[in-house]
């Protein structure tokens, strides 16, 4: 059986279809509140939120822009956007200041509702790592910023999640493509280089724990089962629904885990639940 290849747009729609109803009950709201504190949104700003999900960033931005500003939010997932629309329907400020569009955020050129060079702030949180060709995506997004406008993006720490890195290697050894490539993330400077090469000056970079004071943990071999189950429950890994594929992947996953513990020498692997937040200005 050859697993069907889904485009990134299709993968996002499938992955978040079932996650939408519980998304706001996860760690995301408290993380988003801290993430948004790093962004100086002013009255009158035009803000573009890409991969907006259930609207966590947009809901915070709308009161800040005032009635002379506007927040435009895009996402691939109808289910996630439905959650955001329900918030908008019961909030007068969101009704006036928020525009929601279902669209592929890696293909802004085909969205007729957006104006190039017209946004003061562009935000993307907890999504950028899902995109192939990070340089191409950043170049495209930069075209929608005015000069002096800011792009704010977070990407995972190079060891976040470590189990995902193990799974990627296992999947690749099975001759399949892992749905979220993060091989380009080697350190905090990896994304800075992408930004600077596209005339975006990263004047602020912060390391933000997914949950306060829970950024780095050390896991022993007894955690392999739960970590494998966690990383394979996503719809992006639906090829592992077949038991034969799953068994082989589990064996390769364990080998990667054991290799890491041997290299690190303490019988445990370090997992970093940390994201780097970049605030970059278009120069």
Backbone as CSV, one residue per row, in Angstrom:
resi,resn,N_x,N_y,N_z,CA_x,CA_y,CA_z,C_x,C_y,C_z
1,UNK,0.845,-1.190,0.000,0.000,0.000,0.000,0.882,1.242,0.000
2,UNK,0.680,2.130,-0.955,1.424,3.374,-1.032,0.587,4.506,-0.469
3,UNK,1.007,5.128,0.616,0.223,6.210,1.204,0.043,7.360,0.221
4,UNK,-1.132,7.936,0.209,-1.405,9.064,-0.663,-0.635,10.281,-0.179
5,UNK,-0.107,11.039,-1.124,0.585,12.278,-0.769,-0.414,13.427,-0.756
6,UNK,-0.448,14.157,0.351,-1.328,15.307,0.474,-0.500,16.586,0.366
7,UNK,-1.083,17.598,-0.262,-0.436,18.910,-0.273,-0.447,19.473,1.143
8,UNK,0.367,20.487,1.378,0.387,21.108,2.706,-0.985,21.659,3.071
9,UNK,-1.662,22.237,2.103,-2.999,22.787,2.338,-3.961,21.680,2.769
10,UNK,-3.914,20.533,2.083,-4.777,19.403,2.436,-4.399,18.820,3.793
11,UNK,-3.093,18.739,4.064,-2.635,18.210,5.344,-3.157,19.055,6.501
12,UNK,-3.100,20.366,6.351,-3.580,21.257,7.409,-5.075,21.077,7.634
13,UNK,-5.821,20.942,6.557,-7.267,20.755,6.686,-7.588,19.464,7.423
14,UNK,-6.876,18.387,7.084,-7.129,17.092,7.718,-6.679,17.093,9.172
15,UNK,-5.502,17.634,9.418,-4.925,17.580,10.754,-5.766,18.323,11.778
16,UNK,-6.297,19.478,11.386,-6.996,20.325,12.353,-8.506,20.132,12.359
17,UNK,-9.003,19.225,11.533,-10.440,18.983,11.502,-10.967,18.536,12.862
18,UNK,-10.257,17.604,13.495,-10.708,17.098,14.792,-10.124,17.883,15.963
19,UNK,-9.040,18.602,15.731,-8.404,19.353,16.817,-9.129,20.650,17.135
20,UNK,-9.918,21.136,16.205,-10.499,22.473,16.343,-11.328,22.636,17.609
21,UNK,-12.155,21.660,17.926,-13.090,21.821,19.052,-12.374,21.892,20.397
22,UNK,-11.189,21.298,20.501,-10.463,21.290,21.775,-9.231,22.197,21.770
23,UNK,-8.986,22.861,20.664,-7.747,23.628,20.512,-7.587,24.689,21.604
24,UNK,-8.664,25.390,21.906,-8.584,26.464,22.900,-8.527,25.955,24.337
25,UNK,-8.638,24.631,24.510,-8.512,24.041,25.847,-7.103,23.524,26.100
26,UNK,-6.213,23.723,25.136,-4.841,23.231,25.240,-3.930,24.318,25.813
27,UNK,-2.624,24.143,25.627,-1.647,25.119,26.101,-1.615,26.384,25.245
28,UNK,-2.272,26.354,24.105,-2.148,27.448,23.136,-2.604,28.819,23.648
29,UNK,-3.754,28.957,24.316,-4.169,30.302,24.733,-3.168,31.016,25.640
30,UNK,-2.639,30.306,26.654,-1.697,30.984,27.546,-0.386,31.299,26.830
31,UNK,0.020,30.433,25.897,1.221,30.727,25.113,0.991,31.955,24.232
32,UNK,-0.167,31.990,23.571,-0.469,33.109,22.677,-0.489,34.434,23.426
33,UNK,-1.011,34.436,24.649,-1.036,35.667,25.443,0.384,36.190,25.662
34,UNK,1.325,35.292,25.960,2.715,35.706,26.170,3.382,36.093,24.850
35,UNK,3.075,35.360,23.794,3.594,35.663,22.457,3.176,37.068,22.018
36,UNK,1.912,37.395,22.209,1.393,38.685,21.746,1.940,39.858,22.554
37,UNK,2.417,39.608,23.765,3.035,40.673,24.558,4.329,41.181,23.922
38,UNK,4.904,40.386,23.028,6.147,40.771,22.364,5.901,41.667,21.151
39,UNK,4.627,41.886,20.808,4.270,42.634,19.601,3.637,43.966,19.999
40,UNK,4.221,45.032,19.532,3.723,46.368,19.873,2.716,46.823,18.812
41,UNK,1.480,46.353,18.928,0.429,46.739,17.988,-0.140,48.093,18.403
42,UNK,-0.275,48.991,17.427,-0.709,50.357,17.692,-2.084,50.634,17.082
43,UNK,-2.823,51.614,17.639,-4.088,52.016,17.016,-3.871,52.408,15.552
44,UNK,-4.748,51.950,14.691,-4.641,52.250,13.268,-3.837,51.244,12.473
45,UNK,-3.176,50.307,13.144,-2.378,49.305,12.433,-3.260,48.385,11.593
46,UNK,-2.700,47.997,10.449,-3.286,46.937,9.630,-2.483,45.671,9.912
47,UNK,-3.156,44.681,10.447,-2.493,43.458,10.914,-2.970,42.280,10.072
48,UNK,-2.024,41.452,9.638,-2.332,40.238,8.887,-1.888,39.039,9.711
49,UNK,-2.838,38.184,10.079,-2.534,36.984,10.865,-2.624,35.779,9.937
50,UNK,-1.515,35.084,9.759,-1.449,33.950,8.843,-1.445,32.647,9.629
51,UNK,-2.233,31.671,9.156,-2.492,30.437,9.902,-3.113,30.806,11.247
52,UNK,-4.211,31.534,11.182,-4.821,32.124,12.384,-5.514,31.107,13.274
53,UNK,-5.837,29.914,12.760,-6.492,28.900,13.573,-7.816,29.365,14.133
54,UNK,-7.977,29.220,15.439,-9.225,29.613,16.102,-9.271,31.106,16.427
55,UNK,-8.262,31.837,15.970,-8.283,33.285,16.133,-7.667,33.816,17.403
56,UNK,-6.817,33.038,18.054,-6.262,33.470,19.337,-5.493,34.784,19.218
57,UNK,-4.636,34.905,18.199,-3.877,36.143,18.022,-4.792,37.278,17.563
58,UNK,-5.715,36.969,16.663,-6.610,37.996,16.122,-7.495,38.605,17.202
59,UNK,-7.963,37.776,18.120,-8.827,38.262,19.200,-8.080,39.267,20.076
60,UNK,-6.797,39.038,20.294,-5.998,39.978,21.089,-5.680,41.236,20.287
61,UNK,-5.446,41.081,18.987,-5.046,42.220,18.156,-6.185,43.201,17.903
62,UNK,-7.404,42.705,17.770,-8.526,43.572,17.367,-8.771,44.753,18.309
63,UNK,-8.787,44.571,19.624,-8.980,45.741,20.497,-7.839,46.750,20.394
64,UNK,-6.646,46.286,20.029,-5.474,47.157,19.994,-5.444,48.054,18.766
65,UNK,-5.988,47.597,17.639,-5.883,48.375,16.401,-6.881,49.528,16.354
66,UNK,-7.920,49.480,17.190,-8.927,50.534,17.180,-9.791,50.484,15.933
67,UNK,-10.758,51.391,15.851,-11.675,51.379,14.712,-11.048,51.902,13.427
68,UNK,-9.873,52.499,13.522,-9.164,52.927,12.315,-8.187,51.868,11.808
69,UNK,-8.069,50.779,12.545,-7.216,49.683,12.122,-8.041,48.517,11.621
70,UNK,-7.360,47.456,11.218,-8.049,46.278,10.699,-7.173,45.053,10.901
71,UNK,-7.800,43.943,11.251,-7.107,42.661,11.366,-7.684,41.722,10.312
72,UNK,-6.828,41.198,9.463,-7.224,40.209,8.462,-6.561,38.891,8.831
73,UNK,-7.335,37.824,8.884,-6.818,36.537,9.359,-7.138,35.435,8.356
74,UNK,-6.113,34.637,8.025,-6.250,33.553,7.057,-5.916,32.219,7.697
75,UNK,-6.600,31.172,7.256,-6.275,29.817,7.691,-6.783,28.821,6.657
76,UNK,-6.151,27.642,6.637,-6.550,26.590,5.698,-7.748,25.796,6.178
77,UNK,-7.917,25.698,7.492,-8.877,24.761,8.075,-10.266,25.369,8.259
78,UNK,-11.281,24.827,7.590,-12.650,25.313,7.812,-13.101,25.121,9.257
79,UNK,-12.686,24.012,9.871,-13.110,23.727,11.245,-12.535,24.746,12.219
80,UNK,-11.277,25.082,12.061,-10.658,26.083,12.938,-11.294,27.457,12.720
81,UNK,-11.552,27.789,11.474,-12.141,29.092,11.185,-13.575,29.188,11.692
82,UNK,-14.271,28.069,11.713,-15.628,28.070,12.267,-15.620,28.463,13.740
83,UNK,-14.616,27.974,14.477,-14.486,28.352,15.887,-14.268,29.856,16.001
84,UNK,-13.417,30.393,15.133,-13.141,31.831,15.155,-14.380,32.634,14.770
85,UNK,-15.124,32.160,13.800,-16.339,32.878,13.373,-17.374,32.941,14.497
86,UNK,-17.440,31.899,15.299,-18.372,31.914,16.433,-17.974,32.986,17.444
87,UNK,-16.681,33.153,17.657,-16.210,34.230,18.534,-16.583,35.588,17.945
88,UNK,-16.375,35.721,16.652,-16.660,36.987,15.983,-18.144,37.340,16.055
89,UNK,-18.997,36.327,15.945,-20.442,36.561,15.915,-20.985,37.100,17.230
90,UNK,-20.252,36.883,18.315,-20.742,37.312,19.634,-19.932,38.467,20.215
91,UNK,-19.072,39.072,19.400,-18.199,40.143,19.889,-18.274,41.328,18.926
92,UNK,-18.741,42.460,19.427,-18.929,43.636,18.574,-17.617,44.140,17.985
93,UNK,-16.549,44.118,18.784,-15.257,44.601,18.294,-14.733,43.701,17.185
94,UNK,-14.817,42.395,17.374,-14.368,41.470,16.335,-15.208,41.624,15.075
95,UNK,-16.489,41.859,15.239,-17.375,42.013,14.084,-16.968,43.203,13.224
96,UNK,-16.490,44.277,13.854,-16.125,45.492,13.119,-14.711,45.441,12.554
97,UNK,-13.811,44.787,13.264,-12.387,44.960,12.947,-11.702,43.712,12.401
98,UNK,-12.424,42.607,12.263,-11.795,41.351,11.854,-12.394,40.840,10.555
99,UNK,-11.512,40.535,9.598,-11.898,39.907,8.335,-11.284,38.510,8.301
100,UNK,-12.115,37.490,8.076,-11.654,36.105,8.057,-11.707,35.555,6.634
101,UNK,-10.624,34.889,6.226,-10.531,34.343,4.875,-9.935,32.942,4.952
102,UNK,-10.615,31.969,4.377,-10.023,30.640,4.265,-9.156,30.610,3.013
103,UNK,-7.857,30.373,3.213,-6.941,30.433,2.071,-5.617,29.781,2.452
104,UNK,-4.869,29.393,1.440,-3.533,28.836,1.618,-2.562,29.977,1.924
105,UNK,-1.994,29.979,3.120,-1.136,31.104,3.521,0.231,31.068,2.849
106,UNK,0.549,29.978,2.151,1.799,29.934,1.388,1.586,30.385,-0.053
107,UNK,0.374,30.797,-0.372,0.042,31.251,-1.731,-0.803,32.524,-1.659
108,UNK,-0.248,33.549,-1.070,-0.987,34.804,-0.907,-1.260,35.488,-2.240
109,UNK,-0.430,35.201,-3.236,-0.594,35.841,-4.543,-1.982,35.594,-5.123
110,UNK,-2.566,34.445,-4.810,-3.863,34.103,-5.390,-5.038,34.603,-4.556
111,UNK,-4.753,35.337,-3.484,-5.819,35.883,-2.637,-6.058,37.344,-3.022
112,UNK,-7.170,37.598,-3.677,-7.448,38.927,-4.218,-7.780,39.963,-3.145
113,UNK,-7.988,39.511,-1.916,-8.397,40.427,-0.850,-7.217,41.115,-0.165
114,UNK,-5.994,40.715,-0.506,-4.815,41.251,0.174,-4.083,42.242,-0.714
115,UNK,-3.565,43.307,-0.091,-2.810,44.302,-0.837,-1.336,44.261,-0.492
116,UNK,-0.485,44.197,-1.496,0.954,44.165,-1.248,1.424,45.489,-0.652
117,UNK,2.385,45.375,0.251,2.973,46.553,0.868,2.029,47.345,1.743
118,UNK,0.973,46.704,2.249,-0.065,47.465,2.956,-0.209,47.129,4.436
119,UNK,0.589,46.190,4.950,0.396,45.763,6.343,1.511,46.283,7.247
120,UNK,1.096,46.707,8.424,2.054,47.164,9.435,2.655,45.995,10.204
121,UNK,1.864,44.952,10.394,2.280,43.792,11.186,1.762,42.524,10.511
122,UNK,2.637,41.544,10.358,2.236,40.206,9.912,2.654,39.221,10.992
123,UNK,1.722,38.355,11.388,1.932,37.417,12.491,1.706,35.991,12.005
124,UNK,2.583,35.084,12.409,2.357,33.649,12.201,2.899,32.906,13.416
125,UNK,2.018,32.218,14.133,2.421,31.513,15.352,2.027,30.043,15.291
126,UNK,2.957,29.187,15.694,2.726,27.746,15.784,2.283,27.126,14.462
127,UNK,2.892,27.586,13.373,2.531,27.035,12.066,3.690,27.014,11.080
128,UNK,4.639,27.919,11.208,5.636,28.091,10.151,6.427,26.819,9.873
129,UNK,6.659,26.024,10.885,7.466,24.817,10.714,6.791,23.803,9.800
130,UNK,5.495,23.947,9.568,4.771,23.021,8.699,5.027,23.283,7.222
131,UNK,5.610,24.425,6.900,5.751,24.816,5.504,7.084,24.360,4.920
132,UNK,7.043,23.844,3.689,8.265,23.606,2.938,8.791,24.954,2.432
133,UNK,10.027,24.956,2.015,10.638,26.146,1.407,10.453,27.406,2.261
134,UNK,11.010,27.412,3.460,10.821,28.565,4.347,11.270,29.885,3.739
135,UNK,12.347,29.857,2.967,12.819,31.088,2.347,11.820,31.661,1.361
136,UNK,11.226,30.796,0.560,10.227,31.251,-0.413,9.018,31.849,0.292
137,UNK,8.576,31.194,1.369,7.405,31.680,2.104,7.685,33.054,2.709
138,UNK,8.845,33.216,3.337,9.190,34.509,3.938,9.276,35.598,2.870
139,UNK,9.883,35.279,1.727,9.989,36.265,0.647,8.615,36.744,0.209
140,UNK,7.686,35.806,0.078,6.337,36.164,-0.347,5.655,37.042,0.701
141,UNK,5.727,36.630,1.954,5.076,37.396,3.019,5.651,38.807,3.122
142,UNK,6.960,38.929,2.961,7.605,40.240,3.085,7.037,41.237,2.083
143,UNK,6.583,40.740,0.953,6.011,41.619,-0.059,4.727,42.300,0.371
144,UNK,4.098,41.790,1.414,2.841,42.370,1.895,3.050,43.339,3.059
145,UNK,4.288,43.460,3.517,4.620,44.432,4.565,4.973,45.779,3.950
146,UNK,4.567,46.851,4.592,5.078,48.168,4.222,6.512,48.275,4.715
147,UNK,7.271,49.207,4.170,8.625,49.439,4.675,8.538,49.905,6.127
148,UNK,9.289,49.277,6.994,9.209,49.555,8.421,8.207,48.683,9.146
149,UNK,7.422,47.916,8.383,6.487,46.975,8.993,7.218,45.797,9.608
150,UNK,6.504,45.049,10.453,7.159,43.984,11.208,6.530,42.616,10.933
151,UNK,7.395,41.622,10.826,6.985,40.222,10.708,7.335,39.528,12.013
152,UNK,6.354,38.868,12.616,6.575,38.156,13.879,6.220,36.695,13.660
153,UNK,7.207,35.830,13.815,7.050,34.398,13.555,7.730,33.624,14.671
154,UNK,7.140,32.499,15.072,7.846,31.598,15.981,8.151,30.278,15.285
155,UNK,9.279,29.701,15.644,9.659,28.379,15.146,10.137,27.549,16.337
156,UNK,10.048,26.224,16.231,10.459,25.386,17.357,11.964,25.432,17.605
157,UNK,12.319,25.275,18.854,13.709,25.008,19.247,14.199,23.799,18.456
158,UNK,15.503,23.743,18.207,16.047,22.644,17.401,15.792,21.267,18.008
159,UNK,15.492,21.189,19.294,15.155,19.909,19.934,13.672,19.797,20.282
160,UNK,12.834,20.572,19.613,11.393,20.549,19.911,10.599,20.149,18.672
161,UNK,9.755,19.095,18.781,9.872,18.080,19.828,10.891,17.040,19.394
162,UNK,11.708,16.595,20.300,12.759,15.624,19.978,12.159,14.351,19.391
163,UNK,11.011,13.922,19.939,10.391,12.707,19.433,9.974,12.861,17.972
164,UNK,9.652,14.098,17.583,9.313,14.346,16.187,10.515,14.171,15.275
165,UNK,11.699,14.557,15.763,12.917,14.367,14.985,13.228,12.886,14.809
166,UNK,12.995,12.110,15.874,13.199,10.663,15.767,12.229,10.061,14.754
167,UNK,10.971,10.502,14.809,9.964,9.965,13.903,10.281,10.331,12.456
168,UNK,10.771,11.530,12.244,11.124,11.939,10.890,12.163,10.995,10.294
169,UNK,13.201,10.675,11.083,14.239,9.773,10.588,13.676,8.384,10.320
170,UNK,12.774,7.916,11.198,12.159,6.602,11.010,11.338,6.564,9.730
171,UNK,10.523,7.578,9.516,9.666,7.647,8.331,10.502,7.706,7.060
172,UNK,11.578,8.474,7.092,12.437,8.584,5.919,13.119,7.260,5.603
173,UNK,13.494,6.506,6.640,14.091,5.192,6.415,13.106,4.212,5.792
174,UNK,11.821,4.488,5.955,10.780,3.660,5.356,10.434,4.119,3.945
175,UNK,11.162,5.114,3.446,10.946,5.580,2.088,9.779,6.524,1.922
176,UNK,9.311,7.121,3.036,8.180,8.043,2.969,8.634,9.450,3.342
177,UNK,7.790,10.409,3.050,8.089,11.811,3.335,7.425,12.228,4.631
178,UNK,8.215,12.757,5.540,7.655,13.259,6.801,6.934,14.569,6.529
179,UNK,5.716,14.748,7.077,4.886,15.885,6.683,5.310,17.246,7.215
180,UNK,6.247,17.317,8.123,6.699,18.617,8.634,8.224,18.608,8.688
181,UNK,8.843,19.246,7.718,10.298,19.232,7.641,10.883,20.360,8.475
182,UNK,11.768,20.007,9.394,12.425,21.042,10.188,13.929,20.839,10.200
183,UNK,14.438,20.156,9.166,15.873,19.882,9.117,16.687,21.166,8.996
184,UNK,16.056,22.242,8.519,16.775,23.503,8.364,16.979,24.222,9.695
185,UNK,16.296,23.768,10.752,16.428,24.419,12.060,17.579,23.766,12.824
186,UNK,18.703,24.446,12.883,19.876,23.922,13.573,20.180,24.684,14.856
187,UNK,19.750,25.930,14.921,20.003,26.757,16.100,19.095,27.978,16.038
188,UNK,19.222,28.840,17.030,18.429,30.066,17.058,18.754,30.969,15.873
189,UNK,19.944,30.790,15.284,20.355,31.650,14.172,19.827,31.193,12.818
190,UNK,19.256,29.984,12.747,18.827,29.450,11.451,17.783,30.341,10.788
191,UNK,16.751,30.702,11.521,15.691,31.522,10.936,16.124,32.976,10.803
192,UNK,16.983,33.420,11.706,17.506,34.789,11.604,18.174,34.985,10.238
193,UNK,18.940,33.978,9.814,19.616,34.071,8.520,18.642,34.166,7.361
194,UNK,17.553,33.414,7.432,16.527,33.470,6.384,15.909,34.859,6.324
195,UNK,15.627,35.429,7.480,15.026,36.762,7.533,15.968,37.827,6.980
196,UNK,17.201,37.832,7.471,18.147,38.873,7.084,18.431,38.831,5.584
197,UNK,18.451,37.626,4.996,18.710,37.494,3.562,17.593,38.092,2.720
198,UNK,16.453,38.356,3.348,15.292,38.917,2.635,14.949,40.314,3.142
199,UNK,15.983,41.007,3.633,15.855,42.413,4.056,14.855,42.584,5.192
200,UNK,14.840,41.605,6.078,14.036,41.676,7.294,14.992,41.607,8.482
201,UNK,15.120,42.710,9.188,16.082,42.796,10.296,15.449,42.263,11.574
202,UNK,15.964,41.123,12.056,15.445,40.514,13.290,16.050,41.240,14.487
203,UNK,15.365,42.275,14.946,15.914,43.099,16.025,15.570,42.552,17.406
204,UNK,14.702,41.543,17.459,14.385,40.926,18.744,14.127,39.438,18.541
205,UNK,14.771,38.616,19.355,14.544,37.167,19.340,14.407,36.703,20.781
206,UNK,13.315,36.044,21.077,13.044,35.567,22.433,12.793,34.059,22.409
207,UNK,13.288,33.356,23.431,12.962,31.941,23.626,11.779,31.864,24.579
208,UNK,10.687,31.273,24.107,9.447,31.247,24.876,9.037,29.799,25.143
209,UNK,8.927,29.439,26.429,8.466,28.094,26.781,7.019,27.913,26.347
210,UNK,6.696,26.700,25.864,5.293,26.420,25.554,4.425,26.637,26.782
211,UNK,4.923,26.179,27.914,4.275,26.426,29.196,5.328,26.997,30.134
212,UNK,4.988,27.980,30.949,5.984,28.634,31.798,6.775,27.647,32.649
213,UNK,8.100,27.790,32.604,9.017,26.990,33.429,8.967,25.497,33.116
214,UNK,8.509,25.142,31.918,8.496,23.733,31.511,9.147,23.584,30.137
215,UNK,10.207,24.356,29.932,10.822,24.389,28.616,11.650,23.176,28.267
216,UNK,12.406,22.633,29.242,13.323,21.528,28.958,13.069,20.384,29.936
217,UNK,12.916,19.184,29.394,12.713,17.997,30.230,13.637,16.890,29.736
218,UNK,13.910,15.911,30.622,14.748,14.769,30.276,13.909,13.503,30.407
219,UNK,13.847,12.728,29.331,12.975,11.559,29.273,13.789,10.285,29.130
220,UNK,13.416,9.260,29.913,14.075,7.967,29.849,13.389,7.025,28.878
221,UNK,13.962,5.814,28.746,13.445,4.864,27.764,12.021,4.426,28.079
222,UNK,11.619,4.519,29.330,10.254,4.134,29.705,9.203,5.051,29.071
223,UNK,9.647,6.171,28.518,8.722,7.113,27.887,8.517,6.838,26.396
224,UNK,9.252,5.851,25.848,9.193,5.627,24.402,7.769,5.381,23.926
225,UNK,7.050,4.499,24.624,5.700,4.146,24.189,4.772,5.339,24.120
226,UNK,4.750,6.132,25.174,3.843,7.283,25.202,4.270,8.345,24.194
227,UNK,5.579,8.515,24.004,6.050,9.499,23.037,5.741,9.066,21.606
228,UNK,5.879,7.773,21.316,5.539,7.263,19.983,4.051,7.443,19.716
229,UNK,3.229,7.108,20.702,1.776,7.263,20.535,1.407,8.727,20.340
230,UNK,2.071,9.604,21.080,1.768,11.037,20.983,2.063,11.567,19.589
231,UNK,3.222,11.210,19.055,3.643,11.772,17.776,2.891,11.155,16.611
232,UNK,2.324,9.951,16.793,1.628,9.288,15.685,0.117,9.448,15.735
233,UNK,-0.405,10.164,16.720,-1.856,10.325,16.786,-2.368,11.375,15.810
234,UNK,-1.447,12.170,15.262,-1.836,13.230,14.340,-2.299,12.639,13.020
235,UNK,-3.276,13.277,12.392,-3.776,12.816,11.107,-2.714,12.899,10.016
236,UNK,-1.681,13.723,10.212,-0.610,13.791,9.240,0.142,12.473,9.154
237,UNK,0.017,11.635,10.187,0.707,10.356,10.218,-0.255,9.206,9.940
238,UNK,-1.284,9.452,9.137,-2.302,8.433,8.921,-1.765,7.197,8.202
239,UNK,-0.612,7.296,7.543,-0.015,6.119,6.915,0.300,5.047,7.947
240,UNK,0.469,5.448,9.228,0.804,4.486,10.270,-0.428,3.825,10.869
241,UNK,-1.594,4.101,10.294,-2.796,3.387,10.724,-2.694,1.916,10.345
242,UNK,-1.926,1.629,9.292,-1.665,0.247,8.898,-0.686,-0.362,9.897
243,UNK,-1.058,-1.488,10.496,-0.276,-2.060,11.594,1.129,-2.459,11.161
244,UNK,1.276,-2.903,9.915,2.600,-3.289,9.434,3.529,-2.072,9.381
245,UNK,3.023,-0.974,8.833,3.807,0.260,8.796,4.120,0.732,10.213
246,UNK,3.125,0.654,11.081,3.277,1.161,12.441,4.336,0.377,13.213
247,UNK,4.323,-0.944,13.077,5.291,-1.784,13.789,6.713,-1.482,13.335
248,UNK,6.882,-1.327,12.032,8.215,-1.023,11.514,8.673,0.353,11.986
249,UNK,7.755,1.320,11.959,8.102,2.669,12.404,8.465,2.681,13.885
250,UNK,7.755,1.899,14.682,8.028,1.842,16.120,9.440,1.321,16.370
251,UNK,9.848,0.284,15.641,11.184,-0.277,15.800,12.251,0.755,15.438
252,UNK,12.073,1.441,14.326,13.041,2.446,13.900,13.065,3.635,14.860
253,UNK,11.895,4.001,15.373,11.790,5.088,16.353,12.590,4.740,17.602
254,UNK,12.469,3.508,18.088,13.203,3.071,19.277,14.707,3.109,19.031
255,UNK,15.124,2.729,17.833,16.551,2.755,17.517,17.089,4.182,17.552
256,UNK,16.324,5.111,17.009,16.753,6.513,17.025,16.838,7.033,18.455
257,UNK,15.856,6.664,19.265,15.845,7.073,20.680,17.080,6.532,21.397
258,UNK,17.356,5.230,21.212,18.498,4.601,21.880,19.819,5.213,21.422
259,UNK,19.913,5.542,20.135,21.135,6.175,19.628,21.363,7.525,20.288
260,UNK,20.282,8.255,20.499,20.395,9.571,21.134,20.824,9.448,22.591
261,UNK,20.245,8.495,23.320,20.624,8.335,24.729,22.079,7.897,24.848
262,UNK,22.538,7.090,23.900,23.939,6.653,23.920,24.868,7.840,23.672
263,UNK,24.497,8.701,22.737,25.326,9.880,22.449,25.369,10.830,23.633
264,UNK,24.235,10.976,24.318,24.159,11.948,25.404,24.685,11.389,26.717
265,UNK,24.799,10.068,26.809,25.544,9.442,27.883,24.907,9.367,29.246
266,UNK,23.648,9.774,29.391,23.027,9.729,30.719,21.756,8.888,30.757
267,UNK,21.514,8.140,29.679,20.335,7.280,29.636,19.036,8.012,29.371
268,UNK,19.109,9.306,29.117,17.901,10.095,28.852,18.118,10.982,27.632
269,UNK,17.017,11.428,27.051,17.115,12.389,25.958,16.515,13.719,26.419
270,UNK,17.132,14.791,25.973,16.643,16.125,26.314,15.609,16.562,25.280
271,UNK,14.439,16.913,25.757,13.367,17.410,24.896,13.090,18.857,25.290
272,UNK,13.075,19.735,24.300,12.899,21.167,24.568,11.551,21.632,24.037
273,UNK,10.646,21.949,24.946,9.337,22.482,24.565,9.420,24.010,24.563
274,UNK,10.210,24.502,23.620,10.536,25.927,23.537,10.377,26.381,22.091
275,UNK,9.911,27.602,21.915,9.849,28.200,20.587,10.652,29.494,20.570
276,UNK,11.330,29.733,19.462,12.016,31.002,19.255,11.046,31.966,18.574
277,UNK,10.895,33.147,19.145,10.021,34.171,18.565,10.899,35.262,17.950
278,UNK,10.680,35.528,16.675,11.463,36.527,15.939,10.577,37.724,15.605
279,UNK,11.059,38.907,15.959,10.400,40.155,15.573,11.339,40.847,14.590
280,UNK,10.907,40.948,13.331,11.787,41.456,12.277,11.141,42.630,11.550
281,UNK,11.946,43.629,11.243,11.465,44.837,10.562,11.893,44.826,9.100
282,UNK,10.985,45.207,8.222,11.307,45.309,6.797,12.099,46.585,6.556
283,UNK,13.306,46.423,6.006,14.191,47.576,5.799,14.330,47.885,4.310
